[in-house]
Amino acid sequence: MSPRPASTLPERLWTLEQTAEFLAIPVATLYKLNHKRTGPRFFRVGRHCRYDPRDVQAWLLSPQCQPG
């Protein structure tokens, strides 16, 4: 996957807690999705995970995110 041009970067990346709140899931569930690589795409910034809000929304609409 190629990096995005700077003009398409979001103004702000979400933290793990903000992403979990948006998805209405526990932080622990988001950790599990990260570990299995089945959740929304995330970036490592040092020891921290950060999420592009557009990636989170795209993941919600993808077949990978199935209700169950």
C-alpha positions in Angstrom: 0.0 0.0 0.0 1.5 3.3 -1.0 1.6 6.3 1.4 -1.1 8.9 0.9 -0.1 12.3 -0.4 0.1 14.9 2.4 -3.0 16.7 1.0 -5.2 13.7 1.8 -4.0 13.1 5.3 -6.6 13.7 8.1 -6.3 16.7 10.3 -6.2 14.4 13.3 -5.7 10.7 13.9 -7.9 8.9 16.5 -6.5 7.2 19.6 -7.4 3.7 20.5 -9.9 5.0 23.0 -11.6 7.4 20.5 -11.8 4.7 17.9 -13.4 2.2 20.4 -15.9 4.9 21.5 -16.8 5.6 17.9 -17.3 1.9 17.2 -19.2 1.5 20.5 -16.9 -1.5 21.5 -14.7 -2.0 24.5 -11.0 -1.0 24.1 -10.1 -4.7 24.8 -12.1 -5.8 21.7 -10.2 -3.3 19.6 -6.9 -4.6 20.9 -8.0 -8.1 19.9 -9.0 -6.9 16.4 -5.6 -5.3 16.1 -3.8 -8.4 17.2 -5.7 -10.6 14.7 -5.3 -7.9 12.0 -9.0 -8.0 11.4 -9.9 -4.5 12.6 -9.5 -1.1 10.9 -6.1 -0.2 9.7 -3.9 1.5 12.3 -0.6 3.2 12.5 2.0 2.8 15.2 3.3 6.1 16.5 6.0 5.0 19.0 4.1 2.5 21.3 0.7 4.0 20.4 -1.9 2.9 17.9 -3.5 5.7 15.8 -6.4 5.4 13.4 -7.4 7.5 10.4 -11.2 8.2 10.8 -11.7 7.5 7.1 -10.1 4.0 7.4 -12.4 3.2 10.4 -15.5 4.2 8.4 -14.4 2.3 5.4 -13.7 -0.8 7.5 -17.3 -0.5 8.9 -18.7 -0.7 5.4 -16.4 -3.5 4.2 -17.3 -7.2 4.0 -14.6 -7.8 6.6 -16.8 -6.1 9.2 -19.7 -8.6 9.4 -22.5 -8.3 11.9 -22.5 -11.4 14.1 
